[in-house]
Amino acid sequence: MNDPLRLDRVQQLRSGARNTIHTWLLGTGSLLLLAATAFALAGGLGLLFAAGFGFLTSIAARRVSPKVVLQMYKARPVSRASFPGGFDIVERLAARAGLEHAPALYVVPSKMMNAFAVGSRQDSAIAITDALARNLTVREFTGVLAHEISHIANEDLKVMAFADMVSRFTSLWSTFGIFALFFNLFGVAGGGEAMVPWPAVALLVLAPTLGGLLQLSLSRTREFDADLHAAILTGDPDGLASALRRLEKAQGMYWESLMLPGSRTPVPSVLRTHPATEERVARLMALKRGGPVDLGPDGPAMPPPQHRPSIVPHIRPRHPDLAAFMPLQAMEMPVTADEFACPGGLADADGNPRIRPMRGGIYF
């Protein structure tokens, strides 16, 4: 077991400030783009309609149960008896992140190594694929879970749902812009004048592309922020960095098995929902600062604050200063950081969860 490292406080503040500023700029840009398309098509009435539709959509999105999304992926709940170590990790990390309730743990029968979070701070769940539990070590698995719990604690799920709503509504307005383009062409061909100003038509036609790029950039920014807070939660940037490398290697092998070697063309970074692994690992390594520290008491240094429910998501992280948290205490369990999290797996090939008592735990 490696000694826990102090995290560079200056680098932590710099990364957090950069992520927050990027999030606000991108979110504001998406809203301004939506407002511009609505105004270009229907003037002030379009702005009022867009605001009302967005308000109602935000309310509806808050009422969607995480179980609805999990059912789409055929996810099944994991029992504590089948994966006690996984439950211990989730509960400890959730307490450190200031969550009142630990996320429920689900398994998705899949050969792909993946994990995702759904829900809100009050009602959330983390789904992991069977391949992820089989192939990650306890140390790497802890980093991945910390990343997903950071998404929940920072309410990134609300932020991205709100951004998706804005992007979809922008695309809806753009559809009317396509019709306006045809009307203009017919009018000009008939010797008349354009029915809709050409700058407005150009904005409506290009809006979906611009909105999509803003949404993708926002997603990458929130991924960077989740990496940052995952490293603070665990005190171990190397664990998450190792998991990211392993995930990219596994995904690369999967795609190369479907295509000829060398035929894969890297997706441009501007079109990715997640940042490049090399950049994520580099930022994680920049957080490290030499020197072991003494293990402090388990739990946050200050009680988590109480928050008022809000329809509009808060972009700024709402849990206390995680830099004051100490690494997790060691657990009296016969497992090391380099053992696989769940070598026996959690699901059969047909998708039915397999109940098998397994030993696991946290390496800290």
C-alpha positions as CSV (number, residue, x, y, z in Angstrom):
1,M,0.0,0.0,0.0
2,N,1.4,3.4,-1.0
3,D,1.5,6.2,1.5
4,P,-1.2,8.7,0.9
5,L,0.0,12.0,-0.5
6,R,-0.9,15.5,0.3
7,L,-2.7,17.2,-2.6
8,D,-1.4,20.5,-3.9
9,R,-3.7,23.1,-2.4
10,V,-2.8,25.8,-5.0
11,Q,-3.3,23.4,-7.9
12,Q,-6.6,22.3,-6.4
13,L,-7.9,25.8,-6.1
14,R,-6.7,26.7,-9.6
15,S,-8.4,23.6,-11.1
16,G,-11.6,24.2,-9.3
17,A,-11.8,27.8,-10.2
18,R,-11.1,27.0,-13.9
19,N,-13.8,24.4,-14.0
20,T,-16.3,26.6,-12.4
21,I,-15.6,29.5,-14.7
22,H,-15.8,27.3,-17.8
23,T,-19.1,25.9,-16.6
24,W,-20.7,29.3,-16.1
25,L,-19.4,30.5,-19.4
26,L,-20.6,27.5,-21.3
27,G,-24.0,27.4,-19.5
28,T,-24.5,31.1,-20.2
29,G,-23.5,30.7,-23.8
30,S,-26.0,27.9,-24.3
31,L,-28.8,30.0,-22.7
32,L,-27.9,33.1,-24.9
33,L,-27.9,30.9,-28.0
34,L,-31.4,29.6,-27.1
35,A,-32.6,33.2,-26.4
36,A,-31.1,34.4,-29.7
37,T,-32.9,31.7,-31.7
38,A,-36.2,32.2,-30.0
39,F,-36.0,36.0,-30.5
40,A,-34.9,35.6,-34.2
41,L,-38.0,33.5,-34.9
42,A,-40.7,35.0,-32.8
43,G,-39.4,38.1,-31.1
44,G,-40.3,38.8,-27.5
45,L,-43.1,36.2,-27.6
46,G,-40.5,33.6,-28.5
47,L,-38.4,34.5,-25.4
48,L,-41.4,34.2,-23.2
49,F,-42.4,30.8,-24.7
50,A,-38.8,29.5,-24.3
51,A,-38.6,30.6,-20.7
52,G,-42.0,29.0,-19.8
53,F,-41.1,25.8,-21.6
54,G,-37.7,25.6,-19.9
55,F,-39.3,26.1,-16.5
56,L,-41.8,23.3,-17.0
57,T,-39.2,21.0,-18.4
58,S,-36.9,21.6,-15.4
59,I,-39.8,20.7,-13.0
60,A,-40.6,17.5,-15.0
61,A,-36.9,16.4,-15.1
62,R,-36.7,16.6,-11.3
63,R,-39.5,14.1,-11.0
64,V,-38.0,11.4,-13.1
65,S,-37.0,8.5,-10.9
66,P,-33.5,7.1,-11.3
67,K,-35.1,3.6,-11.7
68,V,-36.6,4.6,-15.0
69,V,-33.1,5.2,-16.5
70,L,-31.7,2.0,-14.8
71,Q,-34.5,-0.1,-16.3
72,M,-33.5,1.1,-19.8
73,Y,-30.1,-0.4,-19.2
74,K,-31.5,-3.6,-17.7
75,A,-29.7,-2.8,-14.5
76,R,-30.3,-4.9,-11.4
77,P,-29.7,-3.9,-7.8
78,V,-26.6,-5.4,-6.1
79,S,-27.1,-6.9,-2.7
80,R,-24.7,-6.3,0.2
81,A,-24.2,-10.0,0.5
82,S,-22.9,-10.3,-3.0
83,F,-20.6,-7.3,-2.9
84,P,-19.9,-6.1,0.7
85,G,-16.7,-4.3,-0.2
86,G,-18.5,-2.3,-2.9
87,F,-21.1,-1.2,-0.4
88,D,-18.4,-0.2,2.1
89,I,-16.7,2.0,-0.5
90,V,-19.9,3.7,-1.6
91,E,-21.0,4.5,1.9
92,R,-17.7,5.9,3.1
93,L,-17.2,8.0,0.0
94,A,-20.8,9.3,0.2
95,A,-20.3,10.3,3.8
96,R,-17.2,12.2,2.8
97,A,-19.0,14.0,0.0
98,G,-21.7,15.2,2.3
99,L,-24.5,13.1,0.9
100,E,-27.2,12.3,3.4
101,H,-28.0,9.0,1.7
102,A,-25.5,6.7,0.0
103,P,-26.3,6.0,-3.7
104,A,-27.8,2.6,-4.4
105,L,-25.5,0.2,-6.3
106,Y,-26.7,-1.5,-9.5
107,V,-25.0,-3.9,-11.9
108,V,-25.4,-3.9,-15.7
109,P,-24.6,-7.2,-17.4
110,S,-22.1,-6.0,-20.1
111,K,-18.7,-6.9,-21.4
112,M,-17.9,-3.2,-21.6
113,M,-16.1,-1.6,-18.6
114,N,-18.3,1.4,-17.6
115,A,-20.0,3.1,-14.8
116,F,-22.6,6.0,-14.6
117,A,-24.6,7.8,-11.9
118,V,-28.2,8.8,-12.0
119,G,-30.5,10.8,-9.7
120,S,-30.0,13.7,-7.3
121,R,-28.3,14.2,-4.0
122,Q,-31.5,13.0,-2.2
123,D,-32.1,9.9,-4.4
124,S,-29.3,8.6,-6.5
125,A,-27.8,5.4,-7.8
126,I,-24.5,4.2,-9.4
127,A,-24.6,1.5,-12.0
128,I,-21.5,-0.5,-12.8
129,T,-21.0,-3.1,-15.5
130,D,-20.0,-6.6,-14.5
131,A,-16.8,-6.3,-16.5
132,L,-15.8,-3.2,-14.4
133,A,-16.1,-5.0,-11.1
134,R,-14.2,-8.0,-12.5
135,N,-11.3,-6.2,-14.0
136,L,-10.5,-3.2,-11.8
137,T,-8.5,-3.5,-8.6
138,V,-9.9,-2.2,-5.3
139,R,-7.8,0.9,-5.6
140,E,-9.0,1.7,-9.2
141,F,-12.6,0.7,-8.4
142,T,-12.6,3.2,-5.4
143,G,-11.4,6.0,-7.7
144,V,-14.2,5.3,-10.2
145,L,-16.8,5.3,-7.5
146,A,-15.4,8.5,-6.1
147,H,-15.7,10.0,-9.6
148,E,-19.4,9.1,-9.9
149,I,-20.2,10.2,-6.3
150,S,-18.5,13.5,-7.1
151,H,-21.0,13.9,-10.1
152,I,-23.8,13.4,-7.6
153,A,-22.5,15.7,-4.9
154,N,-21.8,18.5,-7.4
155,E,-25.2,18.0,-9.0
156,D,-23.6,17.5,-12.4
157,L,-26.6,15.3,-13.4
158,K,-28.9,18.3,-13.0
159,V,-26.5,20.6,-14.8
160,M,-26.2,18.3,-17.8
161,A,-29.9,17.6,-17.9
162,F,-30.6,21.3,-18.0
163,A,-28.0,21.7,-20.7
164,D,-29.6,18.9,-22.7
165,M,-33.0,20.6,-22.4
166,V,-31.5,23.9,-23.7
167,S,-29.8,22.1,-26.6
168,R,-33.0,20.2,-27.6
169,F,-35.1,23.3,-27.4
170,T,-32.5,25.2,-29.5
171,S,-32.8,22.4,-32.1
172,L,-36.6,22.7,-32.1
173,W,-36.3,26.4,-32.9
174,S,-33.8,25.6,-35.6
175,T,-36.3,23.3,-37.3
176,F,-38.5,26.3,-37.9
177,G,-35.4,28.1,-39.3
178,I,-35.1,25.4,-42.0
179,F,-38.6,26.2,-43.2
180,A,-37.8,29.9,-43.1
181,L,-34.8,29.2,-45.3
182,F,-37.0,27.4,-47.9
183,F,-39.5,30.3,-47.8
184,N,-36.8,32.8,-48.4
185,L,-35.4,30.8,-51.4
186,F,-38.9,30.5,-52.9
187,G,-39.5,34.2,-52.4
188,V,-36.2,35.2,-54.0
189,A,-36.7,32.8,-56.9
190,G,-40.1,34.4,-57.5
191,G,-38.6,37.8,-57.7
192,G,-39.7,38.9,-54.3
193,E,-37.9,39.7,-51.0
194,A,-36.9,37.3,-48.3
195,M,-39.6,36.7,-45.7
196,V,-37.2,36.3,-42.8
197,P,-33.9,38.3,-42.5
198,W,-31.0,36.2,-43.7
199,P,-28.9,36.7,-40.6
200,A,-31.7,35.2,-38.5
201,V,-32.0,32.3,-40.9
202,A,-28.2,31.7,-40.7
203,L,-28.4,31.7,-36.9
204,L,-31.3,29.3,-36.8
205,V,-29.6,26.9,-39.2
206,L,-26.3,26.9,-37.3
207,A,-27.7,27.0,-33.8
208,P,-28.0,23.1,-33.3
209,T,-24.3,22.7,-34.2
210,L,-23.2,25.5,-31.9
211,G,-25.5,24.3,-29.1
212,G,-24.2,20.8,-29.4
213,L,-20.5,21.9,-29.3
214,L,-21.3,24.0,-26.1
215,Q,-23.0,21.0,-24.5
216,L,-20.1,18.7,-25.3
217,S,-17.6,21.2,-23.9
218,L,-19.7,21.6,-20.7
219,S,-19.7,17.8,-20.3
220,R,-15.9,17.7,-20.6
221,T,-15.6,20.4,-18.0
222,R,-17.8,18.6,-15.5
223,E,-15.7,15.4,-16.1
224,F,-12.5,17.3,-15.2
225,D,-14.3,18.6,-12.0
226,A,-15.4,15.2,-11.0
227,D,-11.9,13.9,-11.4
228,L,-10.6,16.7,-9.2
229,H,-13.1,16.0,-6.4
230,A,-12.6,12.2,-6.7
231,A,-8.9,12.7,-6.0
232,I,-9.8,14.9,-3.0
233,L,-12.3,12.4,-1.7
234,T,-9.8,9.5,-1.9
235,G,-6.6,11.3,-1.4
236,D,-5.2,9.1,-4.2
237,P,-5.0,10.6,-7.7
238,D,-3.1,7.5,-8.9
239,G,-6.0,5.2,-8.3
240,L,-8.3,7.0,-10.6
241,A,-5.5,7.6,-13.1
242,S,-4.8,3.9,-13.2
243,A,-8.4,3.1,-13.8
244,L,-8.7,5.6,-16.6
245,R,-5.7,4.1,-18.4
246,R,-7.1,0.6,-17.9
247,L,-10.5,1.7,-19.2
248,E,-9.1,3.3,-22.3
249,K,-6.9,0.2,-23.0
250,A,-9.9,-2.1,-22.7
251,Q,-12.1,0.1,-24.9
252,G,-9.4,0.4,-27.5
253,M,-9.0,-3.4,-27.7
254,Y,-12.8,-3.8,-28.0
255,W,-13.1,-1.4,-31.0
256,E,-9.9,-2.8,-32.6
257,S,-11.5,-6.3,-32.5
258,L,-14.4,-4.9,-34.7
259,M,-12.1,-3.0,-37.1
260,L,-8.9,-3.6,-38.9
261,P,-5.8,-2.6,-36.9
262,G,-4.9,1.0,-37.6
263,S,-8.3,1.8,-39.1
264,R,-9.6,3.7,-36.1
265,T,-9.6,7.4,-36.5
266,P,-9.4,9.3,-33.2
267,V,-12.5,11.4,-32.5
268,P,-11.6,15.2,-32.4
269,S,-11.5,16.4,-28.9
270,V,-14.2,19.0,-29.6
271,L,-16.7,16.3,-30.4
272,R,-16.0,14.2,-27.3
273,T,-18.3,14.0,-24.2
274,H,-15.2,13.1,-22.1
275,P,-11.8,14.7,-22.2
276,A,-8.8,12.7,-23.6
277,T,-7.5,10.3,-21.1
278,E,-3.9,11.7,-21.3
279,E,-5.2,15.1,-20.3
280,R,-7.3,13.8,-17.5
281,V,-4.3,11.8,-16.1
282,A,-2.0,14.8,-16.5
283,R,-4.4,16.9,-14.4
284,L,-4.6,14.3,-11.7
285,M,-0.9,13.9,-11.5
286,A,-0.6,17.7,-11.2
287,L,-2.6,17.5,-7.9
288,K,0.1,15.4,-6.2
289,R,2.6,16.8,-3.8
290,G,5.3,14.8,-2.1
291,G,5.2,13.7,1.5
292,P,3.1,11.2,3.4
293,V,0.6,12.4,5.9
294,D,-0.8,10.9,9.1
295,L,-4.2,9.3,8.8
296,G,-6.8,11.4,10.6
297,P,-10.2,10.5,11.9
298,D,-12.6,9.1,9.5
299,G,-15.3,11.5,8.4
300,P,-15.5,15.1,7.2
301,A,-13.8,17.9,9.1
302,M,-17.0,19.9,9.2
303,P,-20.7,18.9,9.0
304,P,-22.1,19.0,5.5
305,P,-24.3,22.1,4.9
306,Q,-28.0,22.0,4.5
307,H,-29.3,23.1,1.2
308,R,-32.7,24.3,-0.1
309,P,-34.1,22.3,-3.0
310,S,-33.9,24.3,-6.2
311,I,-35.3,23.8,-9.7
312,V,-32.3,25.5,-11.4
313,P,-29.2,23.4,-10.7
314,H,-26.3,24.9,-8.8
315,I,-23.1,24.8,-10.8
316,R,-20.8,25.5,-7.9
317,P,-19.9,22.4,-5.9
318,R,-22.2,22.3,-2.8
319,H,-20.2,20.1,-0.5
320,P,-17.7,21.5,2.0
321,D,-14.1,22.1,1.4
322,L,-12.9,18.6,0.6
323,A,-9.2,19.5,1.0
324,A,-9.8,19.4,4.7
325,F,-10.8,15.7,4.5
326,M,-8.2,13.1,5.5
327,P,-7.8,9.8,3.7
328,L,-10.0,7.0,4.7
329,Q,-9.0,4.8,7.6
330,A,-7.8,1.3,6.9
331,M,-10.4,-1.5,7.3
332,E,-9.8,-4.8,9.0
333,M,-10.5,-6.9,5.9
334,P,-8.2,-9.5,4.2
335,V,-7.8,-7.6,0.9
336,T,-5.1,-5.4,-0.6
337,A,-5.4,-2.4,-2.9
338,D,-4.1,-4.5,-5.9
339,E,-6.7,-7.3,-5.6
340,F,-9.6,-7.2,-8.1
341,A,-12.7,-5.6,-6.6
342,C,-15.0,-8.5,-7.5
343,P,-13.2,-11.3,-9.4
344,G,-16.2,-13.6,-9.4
345,G,-18.4,-11.0,-11.1
346,L,-21.9,-9.8,-10.2
347,A,-24.0,-11.0,-13.1
348,D,-24.4,-14.1,-15.2
349,A,-24.2,-14.0,-19.0
350,D,-28.0,-13.9,-19.3
351,G,-28.2,-10.8,-17.2
352,N,-29.4,-12.3,-13.9
353,P,-27.5,-11.1,-10.8
354,R,-25.6,-13.9,-9.1
355,I,-25.7,-13.8,-5.3
356,R,-22.3,-15.0,-4.2
357,P,-20.7,-13.8,-0.9
358,M,-17.5,-12.0,-1.8
359,R,-14.8,-10.4,0.3
360,G,-13.8,-6.9,-0.5
361,G,-13.0,-3.6,1.1
362,I,-11.2,-0.3,1.0
363,Y,-7.4,-0.2,0.8
364,F,-6.9,3.0,2.7
